[in-house]
Amino acid sequence: MPSVVVSKKDEVIFRGLCDQVSPLGFQCELPLSALDAFRDDCGRYCTFDVAVTLSGPHGRVTIDGEVGVHGLHRCSQDCCRVTFRYVRLSGENRRLMAEQLAPEQDADNVAWLGRRA
């Protein structure tokens, strides 16, 4: 499962596992008490530095970028799912992430695609 480190000015806000990772963003399950760390003094959600570590066909890869809170879904009385979206992610990191997340193609599928073309 992919892991993530969300930080602001070298201070780690959240470190844990994430799911539904895509080149657009990811989701994490957090306690409701942790949400205050994602807000500024005016109560608005801030942007944060992020490092997502993925395992895939290229081995273990860490993707760096910047994310913001996109949505919240309350799961229980003390837990919620937070959706983060990338605010800044280089094209190279986006491509590498897509390659890491792409399902492996077996030889039969590749051969079939070659005959079809």
Backbone as XML, in Angstrom:
<?xml version="1.0"?>
<chain id="A" units="angstrom">
  <residue number="1" name="MET">
    <atom name="N" x="0.855" y="-1.175" z="0.000"/>
    <atom name="CA" x="0.000" y="0.000" z="0.000"/>
    <atom name="C" x="0.901" y="1.238" z="0.000"/>
  </residue>
  <residue number="2" name="PRO">
    <atom name="N" x="0.552" y="2.238" z="-0.783"/>
    <atom name="CA" x="1.368" y="3.453" z="-0.846"/>
    <atom name="C" x="1.396" y="4.197" z="0.494"/>
  </residue>
  <residue number="3" name="SER">
    <atom name="N" x="2.529" y="4.808" z="0.779"/>
    <atom name="CA" x="2.636" y="5.617" z="1.990"/>
    <atom name="C" x="2.811" y="7.079" z="1.588"/>
  </residue>
  <residue number="4" name="VAL">
    <atom name="N" x="2.477" y="7.979" z="2.520"/>
    <atom name="CA" x="2.503" y="9.402" z="2.230"/>
    <atom name="C" x="3.026" y="10.159" z="3.443"/>
  </residue>
  <residue number="5" name="VAL">
    <atom name="N" x="3.749" y="11.247" z="3.151"/>
    <atom name="CA" x="4.192" y="12.174" z="4.186"/>
    <atom name="C" x="3.752" y="13.567" z="3.737"/>
  </residue>
  <residue number="6" name="VAL">
    <atom name="N" x="2.880" y="14.190" z="4.544"/>
    <atom name="CA" x="2.385" y="15.544" z="4.265"/>
    <atom name="C" x="3.061" y="16.476" z="5.258"/>
  </residue>
  <residue number="7" name="SER">
    <atom name="N" x="3.701" y="17.537" z="4.747"/>
    <atom name="CA" x="4.440" y="18.439" z="5.637"/>
    <atom name="C" x="4.225" y="19.892" z="5.226"/>
  </residue>
  <residue number="8" name="LYS">
    <atom name="N" x="4.506" y="20.772" z="6.171"/>
    <atom name="CA" x="4.433" y="22.219" z="5.935"/>
    <atom name="C" x="5.662" y="22.835" z="6.580"/>
  </residue>
  <residue number="9" name="LYS">
    <atom name="N" x="6.516" y="23.447" z="5.766"/>
    <atom name="CA" x="7.736" y="24.098" z="6.253"/>
    <atom name="C" x="8.565" y="23.154" z="7.126"/>
  </residue>
  <residue number="10" name="ASP">
    <atom name="N" x="8.846" y="21.976" z="6.608"/>
    <atom name="CA" x="9.672" y="20.952" z="7.269"/>
    <atom name="C" x="9.056" y="20.394" z="8.543"/>
  </residue>
  <residue number="11" name="GLU">
    <atom name="N" x="7.795" y="20.667" z="8.819"/>
    <atom name="CA" x="7.086" y="20.082" z="9.960"/>
    <atom name="C" x="6.113" y="19.042" z="9.411"/>
  </residue>
  <residue number="12" name="VAL">
    <atom name="N" x="6.260" y="17.786" z="9.842"/>
    <atom name="CA" x="5.407" y="16.711" z="9.350"/>
    <atom name="C" x="4.014" y="16.847" z="9.977"/>
  </residue>
  <residue number="13" name="ILE">
    <atom name="N" x="2.999" y="16.975" z="9.125"/>
    <atom name="CA" x="1.613" y="17.097" z="9.562"/>
    <atom name="C" x="0.974" y="15.716" z="9.662"/>
  </residue>
  <residue number="14" name="PHE">
    <atom name="N" x="1.238" y="14.868" z="8.670"/>
    <atom name="CA" x="0.657" y="13.525" z="8.628"/>
    <atom name="C" x="1.637" y="12.577" z="7.965"/>
  </residue>
  <residue number="15" name="ARG">
    <atom name="N" x="1.760" y="11.387" z="8.537"/>
    <atom name="CA" x="2.568" y="10.319" z="7.947"/>
    <atom name="C" x="1.756" y="9.043" z="8.088"/>
  </residue>
  <residue number="16" name="GLY">
    <atom name="N" x="1.505" y="8.371" z="6.975"/>
    <atom name="CA" x="0.709" y="7.151" z="7.044"/>
    <atom name="C" x="0.469" y="6.562" z="5.678"/>
  </residue>
  <residue number="17" name="LEU">
    <atom name="N" x="-0.552" y="5.717" z="5.610"/>
    <atom name="CA" x="-0.903" y="5.036" z="4.370"/>
    <atom name="C" x="-1.999" y="5.803" z="3.655"/>
  </residue>
  <residue number="18" name="CYS">
    <atom name="N" x="-2.025" y="5.660" z="2.347"/>
    <atom name="CA" x="-3.069" y="6.302" z="1.555"/>
    <atom name="C" x="-3.627" y="5.283" z="0.580"/>
  </residue>
  <residue number="19" name="ASP">
    <atom name="N" x="-4.798" y="5.583" z="0.037"/>
    <atom name="CA" x="-5.392" y="4.697" z="-0.957"/>
    <atom name="C" x="-6.008" y="5.537" z="-2.067"/>
  </residue>
  <residue number="20" name="GLN">
    <atom name="N" x="-6.510" y="4.855" z="-3.079"/>
    <atom name="CA" x="-7.057" y="5.489" z="-4.267"/>
    <atom name="C" x="-6.080" y="6.516" z="-4.832"/>
  </residue>
  <residue number="21" name="VAL">
    <atom name="N" x="-4.838" y="6.107" z="-4.962"/>
    <atom name="CA" x="-3.795" y="6.986" z="-5.500"/>
    <atom name="C" x="-3.961" y="7.084" z="-7.011"/>
  </residue>
  <residue number="22" name="SER">
    <atom name="N" x="-3.871" y="8.299" z="-7.528"/>
    <atom name="CA" x="-3.927" y="8.529" z="-8.967"/>
    <atom name="C" x="-3.036" y="9.725" z="-9.278"/>
  </residue>
  <residue number="23" name="PRO">
    <atom name="N" x="-2.788" y="10.006" z="-10.547"/>
    <atom name="CA" x="-2.023" y="11.205" z="-10.890"/>
    <atom name="C" x="-2.745" y="12.503" z="-10.518"/>
  </residue>
  <residue number="24" name="LEU">
    <atom name="N" x="-3.995" y="12.422" z="-10.088"/>
    <atom name="CA" x="-4.726" y="13.611" z="-9.638"/>
    <atom name="C" x="-4.615" y="13.822" z="-8.136"/>
  </residue>
  <residue number="25" name="GLY">
    <atom name="N" x="-4.506" y="12.755" z="-7.350"/>
    <atom name="CA" x="-4.454" y="12.883" z="-5.907"/>
    <atom name="C" x="-4.570" y="11.542" z="-5.209"/>
  </residue>
  <residue number="26" name="PHE">
    <atom name="N" x="-4.980" y="11.579" z="-3.940"/>
    <atom name="CA" x="-5.092" y="10.365" z="-3.131"/>
    <atom name="C" x="-6.024" y="10.641" z="-1.958"/>
  </residue>
  <residue number="27" name="GLN">
    <atom name="N" x="-6.377" y="9.567" z="-1.227"/>
    <atom name="CA" x="-7.218" y="9.683" z="-0.042"/>
    <atom name="C" x="-6.504" y="9.084" z="1.155"/>
  </residue>
  <residue number="28" name="CYS">
    <atom name="N" x="-6.764" y="9.650" z="2.334"/>
    <atom name="CA" x="-6.225" y="9.150" z="3.600"/>
    <atom name="C" x="-7.339" y="9.129" z="4.628"/>
  </residue>
  <residue number="29" name="GLU">
    <atom name="N" x="-7.262" y="8.190" z="5.542"/>
    <atom name="CA" x="-8.195" y="8.149" z="6.653"/>
    <atom name="C" x="-7.525" y="8.773" z="7.861"/>
  </residue>
  <residue number="30" name="LEU">
    <atom name="N" x="-8.162" y="9.802" z="8.430"/>
    <atom name="CA" x="-7.580" y="10.568" z="9.531"/>
    <atom name="C" x="-8.576" y="10.719" z="10.666"/>
  </residue>
  <residue number="31" name="PRO">
    <atom name="N" x="-8.072" y="10.913" z="11.886"/>
    <atom name="CA" x="-8.990" y="11.273" z="12.977"/>
    <atom name="C" x="-9.465" y="12.714" z="12.785"/>
  </residue>
  <residue number="32" name="LEU">
    <atom name="N" x="-10.684" y="12.994" z="13.210"/>
    <atom name="CA" x="-11.229" y="14.349" z="13.060"/>
    <atom name="C" x="-10.379" y="15.388" z="13.776"/>
  </residue>
  <residue number="33" name="SER">
    <atom name="N" x="-9.742" y="14.999" z="14.851"/>
    <atom name="CA" x="-8.913" y="15.941" z="15.606"/>
    <atom name="C" x="-7.704" y="16.429" z="14.814"/>
  </residue>
  <residue number="34" name="ALA">
    <atom name="N" x="-7.291" y="15.694" z="13.786"/>
    <atom name="CA" x="-6.119" y="16.068" z="12.994"/>
    <atom name="C" x="-6.429" y="17.125" z="11.943"/>
  </residue>
  <residue number="35" name="LEU">
    <atom name="N" x="-7.703" y="17.393" z="11.686"/>
    <atom name="CA" x="-8.059" y="18.322" z="10.606"/>
    <atom name="C" x="-7.635" y="19.753" z="10.873"/>
  </residue>
  <residue number="36" name="ASP">
    <atom name="N" x="-7.542" y="20.148" z="12.131"/>
    <atom name="CA" x="-7.128" y="21.516" z="12.444"/>
    <atom name="C" x="-5.726" y="21.832" z="11.935"/>
  </residue>
  <residue number="37" name="ALA">
    <atom name="N" x="-4.874" y="20.827" z="11.842"/>
    <atom name="CA" x="-3.506" y="21.033" z="11.358"/>
    <atom name="C" x="-3.470" y="21.396" z="9.876"/>
  </residue>
  <residue number="38" name="PHE">
    <atom name="N" x="-4.555" y="21.119" z="9.153"/>
    <atom name="CA" x="-4.607" y="21.405" z="7.723"/>
    <atom name="C" x="-5.176" y="22.791" z="7.422"/>
  </residue>
  <residue number="39" name="ARG">
    <atom name="N" x="-5.527" y="23.556" z="8.441"/>
    <atom name="CA" x="-6.117" y="24.883" z="8.253"/>
    <atom name="C" x="-5.135" y="25.975" z="8.663"/>
  </residue>
  <residue number="40" name="ASP">
    <atom name="N" x="-5.293" y="27.165" z="8.052"/>
    <atom name="CA" x="-4.480" y="28.315" z="8.456"/>
    <atom name="C" x="-5.198" y="29.076" z="9.570"/>
  </residue>
  <residue number="41" name="ASP">
    <atom name="N" x="-4.686" y="30.243" z="9.930"/>
    <atom name="CA" x="-5.258" y="31.024" z="11.028"/>
    <atom name="C" x="-6.686" y="31.492" z="10.742"/>
  </residue>
  <residue number="42" name="CYS">
    <atom name="N" x="-7.027" y="31.652" z="9.468"/>
    <atom name="CA" x="-8.372" y="32.111" z="9.096"/>
    <atom name="C" x="-9.358" y="30.951" z="8.939"/>
  </residue>
  <residue number="43" name="GLY">
    <atom name="N" x="-8.890" y="29.717" z="9.060"/>
    <atom name="CA" x="-9.763" y="28.554" z="8.940"/>
    <atom name="C" x="-9.822" y="27.948" z="7.554"/>
  </residue>
  <residue number="44" name="ARG">
    <atom name="N" x="-9.066" y="28.504" z="6.607"/>
    <atom name="CA" x="-9.034" y="27.968" z="5.241"/>
    <atom name="C" x="-8.041" y="26.820" z="5.166"/>
  </residue>
  <residue number="45" name="TYR">
    <atom name="N" x="-8.295" y="25.885" z="4.254"/>
    <atom name="CA" x="-7.350" y="24.794" z="4.029"/>
    <atom name="C" x="-6.137" y="25.323" z="3.277"/>
  </residue>
  <residue number="46" name="CYS">
    <atom name="N" x="-4.960" y="24.899" z="3.697"/>
    <atom name="CA" x="-3.688" y="25.335" z="3.098"/>
    <atom name="C" x="-3.217" y="24.323" z="2.065"/>
  </residue>
  <residue number="47" name="THR">
    <atom name="N" x="-2.132" y="24.644" z="1.398"/>
    <atom name="CA" x="-1.438" y="23.688" z="0.543"/>
    <atom name="C" x="-0.233" y="23.165" z="1.314"/>
  </residue>
  <residue number="48" name="PHE">
    <atom name="N" x="0.167" y="21.942" z="0.994"/>
    <atom name="CA" x="1.224" y="21.265" z="1.724"/>
    <atom name="C" x="2.166" y="20.564" z="0.771"/>
  </residue>
  <residue number="49" name="ASP">
    <atom name="N" x="3.405" y="20.364" z="1.224"/>
    <atom name="CA" x="4.357" y="19.541" z="0.493"/>
    <atom name="C" x="4.003" y="18.085" z="0.767"/>
  </residue>
  <residue number="50" name="VAL">
    <atom name="N" x="4.196" y="17.242" z="-0.230"/>
    <atom name="CA" x="3.851" y="15.836" z="-0.071"/>
    <atom name="C" x="4.916" y="14.965" z="-0.722"/>
  </residue>
  <residue number="51" name="ALA">
    <atom name="N" x="5.127" y="13.803" z="-0.132"/>
    <atom name="CA" x="5.997" y="12.779" z="-0.706"/>
    <atom name="C" x="5.225" y="11.468" z="-0.657"/>
  </residue>
  <residue number="52" name="VAL">
    <atom name="N" x="4.871" y="10.938" z="-1.831"/>
    <atom name="CA" x="4.133" y="9.682" z="-1.933"/>
    <atom name="C" x="5.116" y="8.609" z="-2.384"/>
  </residue>
  <residue number="53" name="THR">
    <atom name="N" x="5.193" y="7.517" z="-1.625"/>
    <atom name="CA" x="6.087" y="6.413" z="-1.957"/>
    <atom name="C" x="5.267" y="5.270" z="-2.531"/>
  </residue>
  <residue number="54" name="LEU">
    <atom name="N" x="5.601" y="4.864" z="-3.764"/>
    <atom name="CA" x="4.877" y="3.819" z="-4.477"/>
    <atom name="C" x="5.812" y="2.656" z="-4.781"/>
  </residue>
  <residue number="55" name="SER">
    <atom name="N" x="5.262" y="1.461" z="-4.816"/>
    <atom name="CA" x="5.995" y="0.281" z="-5.266"/>
    <atom name="C" x="5.325" y="-0.200" z="-6.535"/>
  </residue>
  <residue number="56" name="GLY">
    <atom name="N" x="6.114" y="-0.521" z="-7.537"/>
    <atom name="CA" x="5.550" y="-0.943" z="-8.814"/>
    <atom name="C" x="6.605" y="-1.557" z="-9.694"/>
  </residue>
  <residue number="57" name="PRO">
    <atom name="N" x="6.389" y="-1.503" z="-11.004"/>
    <atom name="CA" x="7.321" y="-2.125" z="-11.948"/>
    <atom name="C" x="8.718" y="-1.502" z="-11.930"/>
  </residue>
  <residue number="58" name="HIS">
    <atom name="N" x="8.848" y="-0.258" z="-11.501"/>
    <atom name="CA" x="10.148" y="0.408" z="-11.444"/>
    <atom name="C" x="10.760" y="0.332" z="-10.050"/>
  </residue>
  <residue number="59" name="GLY">
    <atom name="N" x="10.247" y="-0.548" z="-9.210"/>
    <atom name="CA" x="10.736" y="-0.647" z="-7.838"/>
    <atom name="C" x="10.027" y="0.359" z="-6.950"/>
  </residue>
  <residue number="60" name="ARG">
    <atom name="N" x="10.717" y="0.804" z="-5.941"/>
    <atom name="CA" x="10.146" y="1.761" z="-4.987"/>
    <atom name="C" x="10.505" y="3.180" z="-5.437"/>
  </residue>
  <residue number="61" name="VAL">
    <atom name="N" x="9.480" y="4.027" z="-5.620"/>
    <atom name="CA" x="9.666" y="5.374" z="-6.140"/>
    <atom name="C" x="8.960" y="6.365" z="-5.221"/>
  </residue>
  <residue number="62" name="THR">
    <atom name="N" x="9.610" y="7.501" z="-4.950"/>
    <atom name="CA" x="8.994" y="8.570" z="-4.168"/>
    <atom name="C" x="8.698" y="9.749" z="-5.081"/>
  </residue>
  <residue number="63" name="ILE">
    <atom name="N" x="7.448" y="10.174" z="-5.075"/>
    <atom name="CA" x="6.973" y="11.281" z="-5.901"/>
    <atom name="C" x="6.769" y="12.489" z="-4.988"/>
  </residue>
  <residue number="64" name="ASP">
    <atom name="N" x="7.399" y="13.608" z="-5.321"/>
    <atom name="CA" x="7.262" y="14.840" z="-4.541"/>
    <atom name="C" x="6.366" y="15.820" z="-5.272"/>
  </residue>
  <residue number="65" name="GLY">
    <atom name="N" x="5.592" y="16.592" z="-4.516"/>
    <atom name="CA" x="4.722" y="17.596" z="-5.100"/>
    <atom name="C" x="4.097" y="18.459" z="-4.026"/>
  </residue>
  <residue number="66" name="GLU">
    <atom name="N" x="3.009" y="19.107" z="-4.382"/>
    <atom name="CA" x="2.279" y="19.963" z="-3.460"/>
    <atom name="C" x="0.796" y="19.627" z="-3.587"/>
  </residue>
  <residue number="67" name="VAL">
    <atom name="N" x="0.104" y="19.478" z="-2.444"/>
    <atom name="CA" x="-1.301" y="19.098" z="-2.441"/>
    <atom name="C" x="-2.132" y="20.073" z="-1.621"/>
  </residue>
  <residue number="68" name="GLY">
    <atom name="N" x="-3.439" y="20.033" z="-1.870"/>
    <atom name="CA" x="-4.412" y="20.774" z="-1.082"/>
    <atom name="C" x="-5.573" y="19.864" z="-0.747"/>
  </residue>
  <residue number="69" name="VAL">
    <atom name="N" x="-6.315" y="20.190" z="0.278"/>
    <atom name="CA" x="-7.486" y="19.406" z="0.664"/>
    <atom name="C" x="-8.588" y="19.669" z="-0.356"/>
  </residue>
  <residue number="70" name="HIS">
    <atom name="N" x="-9.099" y="18.598" z="-0.936"/>
    <atom name="CA" x="-10.137" y="18.715" z="-1.966"/>
    <atom name="C" x="-11.515" y="18.372" z="-1.406"/>
  </residue>
  <residue number="71" name="GLY">
    <atom name="N" x="-11.568" y="17.421" z="-0.478"/>
    <atom name="CA" x="-12.862" y="17.023" z="0.064"/>
    <atom name="C" x="-12.721" y="16.235" z="1.351"/>
  </residue>
  <residue number="72" name="LEU">
    <atom name="N" x="-13.797" y="16.212" z="2.115"/>
    <atom name="CA" x="-13.861" y="15.473" z="3.376"/>
    <atom name="C" x="-15.102" y="14.606" z="3.377"/>
  </residue>
  <residue number="73" name="HIS">
    <atom name="N" x="-14.971" y="13.420" z="3.941"/>
    <atom name="CA" x="-16.115" y="12.531" z="4.114"/>
    <atom name="C" x="-16.020" y="11.932" z="5.504"/>
  </residue>
  <residue number="74" name="ARG">
    <atom name="N" x="-16.974" y="12.237" z="6.337"/>
    <atom name="CA" x="-16.958" y="11.735" z="7.705"/>
    <atom name="C" x="-17.370" y="10.269" z="7.704"/>
  </residue>
  <residue number="75" name="CYS">
    <atom name="N" x="-16.503" y="9.403" z="8.211"/>
    <atom name="CA" x="-16.744" y="7.961" z="8.230"/>
    <atom name="C" x="-17.422" y="7.519" z="9.522"/>
  </residue>
  <residue number="76" name="SER">
    <atom name="N" x="-17.043" y="8.129" z="10.624"/>
    <atom name="CA" x="-17.595" y="7.771" z="11.922"/>
    <atom name="C" x="-17.534" y="9.001" z="12.826"/>
  </residue>
  <residue number="77" name="GLN">
    <atom name="N" x="-17.807" y="8.789" z="14.094"/>
    <atom name="CA" x="-17.843" y="9.901" z="15.026"/>
    <atom name="C" x="-16.482" y="10.563" z="15.204"/>
  </residue>
  <residue number="78" name="ASP">
    <atom name="N" x="-15.407" y="9.796" z="15.016"/>
    <atom name="CA" x="-14.071" y="10.362" z="15.235"/>
    <atom name="C" x="-13.115" y="10.131" z="14.080"/>
  </residue>
  <residue number="79" name="CYS">
    <atom name="N" x="-13.624" y="9.775" z="12.912"/>
    <atom name="CA" x="-12.760" y="9.447" z="11.770"/>
    <atom name="C" x="-13.345" y="10.040" z="10.482"/>
  </residue>
  <residue number="80" name="CYS">
    <atom name="N" x="-12.464" y="10.445" z="9.565"/>
    <atom name="CA" x="-12.921" y="10.955" z="8.272"/>
    <atom name="C" x="-11.935" y="10.561" z="7.177"/>
  </residue>
  <residue number="81" name="ARG">
    <atom name="N" x="-12.419" y="10.590" z="5.932"/>
    <atom name="CA" x="-11.573" y="10.360" z="4.767"/>
    <atom name="C" x="-11.332" y="11.715" z="4.120"/>
  </residue>
  <residue number="82" name="VAL">
    <atom name="N" x="-10.066" y="12.036" z="3.926"/>
    <atom name="CA" x="-9.687" y="13.307" z="3.326"/>
    <atom name="C" x="-9.159" y="13.037" z="1.922"/>
  </residue>
  <residue number="83" name="THR">
    <atom name="N" x="-9.695" y="13.750" z="0.958"/>
    <atom name="CA" x="-9.224" y="13.645" z="-0.423"/>
    <atom name="C" x="-8.280" y="14.813" z="-0.680"/>
  </residue>
  <residue number="84" name="PHE">
    <atom name="N" x="-7.063" y="14.484" z="-1.065"/>
    <atom name="CA" x="-6.057" y="15.484" z="-1.418"/>
    <atom name="C" x="-5.901" y="15.491" z="-2.927"/>
  </residue>
  <residue number="85" name="ARG">
    <atom name="N" x="-5.785" y="16.668" z="-3.508"/>
    <atom name="CA" x="-5.523" y="16.823" z="-4.942"/>
    <atom name="C" x="-4.202" y="17.561" z="-5.117"/>
  </residue>
  <residue number="86" name="TYR">
    <atom name="N" x="-3.474" y="17.178" z="-6.161"/>
    <atom name="CA" x="-2.194" y="17.826" z="-6.433"/>
    <atom name="C" x="-2.427" y="19.240" z="-6.941"/>
  </residue>
  <residue number="87" name="VAL">
    <atom name="N" x="-1.748" y="20.178" z="-6.325"/>
    <atom name="CA" x="-1.759" y="21.567" z="-6.764"/>
    <atom name="C" x="-0.588" y="21.776" z="-7.704"/>
  </residue>
  <residue number="88" name="ARG">
    <atom name="N" x="0.531" y="21.172" z="-7.351"/>
    <atom name="CA" x="1.744" y="21.266" z="-8.151"/>
    <atom name="C" x="2.394" y="19.892" z="-8.208"/>
  </residue>
  <residue number="89" name="LEU">
    <atom name="N" x="2.548" y="19.373" z="-9.418"/>
    <atom name="CA" x="3.218" y="18.093" z="-9.646"/>
    <atom name="C" x="3.838" y="18.163" z="-11.031"/>
  </residue>
  <residue number="90" name="SER">
    <atom name="N" x="5.135" y="17.951" z="-11.106"/>
    <atom name="CA" x="5.816" y="18.081" z="-12.398"/>
    <atom name="C" x="5.312" y="17.022" z="-13.375"/>
  </residue>
  <residue number="91" name="GLY">
    <atom name="N" x="5.437" y="17.306" z="-14.645"/>
    <atom name="CA" x="5.019" y="16.371" z="-15.681"/>
    <atom name="C" x="5.756" y="15.049" z="-15.591"/>
  </residue>
  <residue number="92" name="GLU">
    <atom name="N" x="7.035" y="15.101" z="-15.258"/>
    <atom name="CA" x="7.826" y="13.874" z="-15.111"/>
    <atom name="C" x="7.315" y="13.032" z="-13.949"/>
  </residue>
  <residue number="93" name="ASN">
    <atom name="N" x="7.000" y="13.663" z="-12.827"/>
    <atom name="CA" x="6.461" y="12.929" z="-11.673"/>
    <atom name="C" x="5.079" y="12.362" z="-11.978"/>
  </residue>
  <residue number="94" name="ARG">
    <atom name="N" x="4.263" y="13.106" z="-12.720"/>
    <atom name="CA" x="2.936" y="12.620" z="-13.092"/>
    <atom name="C" x="3.048" y="11.392" z="-13.998"/>
  </residue>
  <residue number="95" name="ARG">
    <atom name="N" x="3.983" y="11.439" z="-14.946"/>
    <atom name="CA" x="4.202" y="10.303" z="-15.851"/>
    <atom name="C" x="4.704" y="9.087" z="-15.084"/>
  </residue>
  <residue number="96" name="LEU">
    <atom name="N" x="5.668" y="9.311" z="-14.191"/>
    <atom name="CA" x="6.223" y="8.214" z="-13.401"/>
    <atom name="C" x="5.149" y="7.586" z="-12.516"/>
  </residue>
  <residue number="97" name="MET">
    <atom name="N" x="4.290" y="8.411" z="-11.934"/>
    <atom name="CA" x="3.212" y="7.889" z="-11.104"/>
    <atom name="C" x="2.240" y="7.053" z="-11.936"/>
  </residue>
  <residue number="98" name="ALA">
    <atom name="N" x="1.889" y="7.526" z="-13.106"/>
    <atom name="CA" x="0.981" y="6.775" z="-13.976"/>
    <atom name="C" x="1.593" y="5.430" z="-14.356"/>
  </residue>
  <residue number="99" name="GLU">
    <atom name="N" x="2.885" y="5.399" z="-14.628"/>
    <atom name="CA" x="3.557" y="4.138" z="-14.952"/>
    <atom name="C" x="3.554" y="3.184" z="-13.762"/>
  </residue>
  <residue number="100" name="GLN">
    <atom name="N" x="3.790" y="3.702" z="-12.570"/>
    <atom name="CA" x="3.809" y="2.869" z="-11.367"/>
    <atom name="C" x="2.430" y="2.294" z="-11.062"/>
  </residue>
  <residue number="101" name="LEU">
    <atom name="N" x="1.376" y="3.050" z="-11.367"/>
    <atom name="CA" x="0.020" y="2.622" z="-11.032"/>
    <atom name="C" x="-0.637" y="1.794" z="-12.128"/>
  </residue>
  <residue number="102" name="ALA">
    <atom name="N" x="-0.068" y="1.777" z="-13.343"/>
    <atom name="CA" x="-0.666" y="1.046" z="-14.463"/>
    <atom name="C" x="-0.595" y="-0.455" z="-14.191"/>
  </residue>
  <residue number="103" name="PRO">
    <atom name="N" x="-1.678" y="-1.176" z="-14.517"/>
    <atom name="CA" x="-1.646" y="-2.631" z="-14.322"/>
    <atom name="C" x="-0.643" y="-3.264" z="-15.282"/>
  </residue>
  <residue number="104" name="GLU">
    <atom name="N" x="-0.052" y="-4.328" z="-14.803"/>
    <atom name="CA" x="0.914" y="-5.055" z="-15.636"/>
    <atom name="C" x="0.190" y="-5.665" z="-16.837"/>
  </residue>
  <residue number="105" name="GLN">
    <atom name="N" x="0.791" y="-5.536" z="-18.015"/>
    <atom name="CA" x="0.224" y="-6.165" z="-19.207"/>
    <atom name="C" x="0.943" y="-7.481" z="-19.426"/>
  </residue>
  <residue number="106" name="ASP">
    <atom name="N" x="0.160" y="-8.525" z="-19.639"/>
    <atom name="CA" x="0.797" y="-9.804" z="-19.908"/>
    <atom name="C" x="1.107" y="-9.919" z="-21.401"/>
  </residue>
  <residue number="107" name="ALA">
    <atom name="N" x="1.889" y="-10.923" z="-21.755"/>
    <atom name="CA" x="2.359" y="-11.081" z="-23.131"/>
    <atom name="C" x="1.196" y="-11.295" z="-24.102"/>
  </residue>
  <residue number="108" name="ASP">
    <atom name="N" x="0.127" y="-11.995" z="-23.678"/>
    <atom name="CA" x="-1.005" y="-12.250" z="-24.568"/>
    <atom name="C" x="-1.716" y="-10.952" z="-24.934"/>
  </residue>
  <residue number="109" name="ASN">
    <atom name="N" x="-1.920" y="-10.056" z="-23.981"/>
    <atom name="CA" x="-2.564" y="-8.776" z="-24.277"/>
    <atom name="C" x="-1.737" y="-7.948" z="-25.228"/>
  </residue>
  <residue number="110" name="VAL">
    <atom name="N" x="-0.432" y="-7.906" z="-25.037"/>
    <atom name="CA" x="0.441" y="-7.137" z="-25.905"/>
    <atom name="C" x="0.426" y="-7.707" z="-27.307"/>
  </residue>
  <residue number="111" name="ALA">
    <atom name="N" x="0.460" y="-9.050" z="-27.439"/>
    <atom name="CA" x="0.430" y="-9.685" z="-28.739"/>
    <atom name="C" x="-0.895" y="-9.409" z="-29.439"/>
  </residue>
  <residue number="112" name="TRP">
    <atom name="N" x="-2.009" y="-9.469" z="-28.697"/>
    <atom name="CA" x="-3.326" y="-9.212" z="-29.267"/>
    <atom name="C" x="-3.421" y="-7.772" z="-29.767"/>
  </residue>
  <residue number="113" name="LEU">
    <atom name="N" x="-2.901" y="-6.825" z="-28.992"/>
    <atom name="CA" x="-2.927" y="-5.435" z="-29.421"/>
    <atom name="C" x="-2.090" y="-5.244" z="-30.680"/>
  </residue>
  <residue number="114" name="GLY">
    <atom name="N" x="-0.974" y="-5.986" z="-30.794"/>
    <atom name="CA" x="-0.111" y="-5.883" z="-31.970"/>
    <atom name="C" x="-0.817" y="-6.410" z="-33.219"/>
  </residue>
  <residue number="115" name="ARG">
    <atom name="N" x="-1.588" y="-7.505" z="-33.097"/>
    <atom name="CA" x="-2.302" y="-8.066" z="-34.243"/>
    <atom name="C" x="-3.454" y="-7.159" z="-34.668"/>
  </residue>
  <residue number="116" name="ARG">
    <atom name="N" x="-4.064" y="-6.482" z="-33.710"/>
    <atom name="CA" x="-5.226" y="-5.655" z="-33.994"/>
    <atom name="C" x="-4.851" y="-4.397" z="-34.766"/>
  </residue>
  <residue number="117" name="ALA">
    <atom name="N" x="-3.657" y="-3.885" z="-34.550"/>
    <atom name="CA" x="-3.231" y="-2.620" z="-35.158"/>
    <atom name="C" x="-2.914" y="-2.737" z="-36.607"/>
  </residue>
</chain>
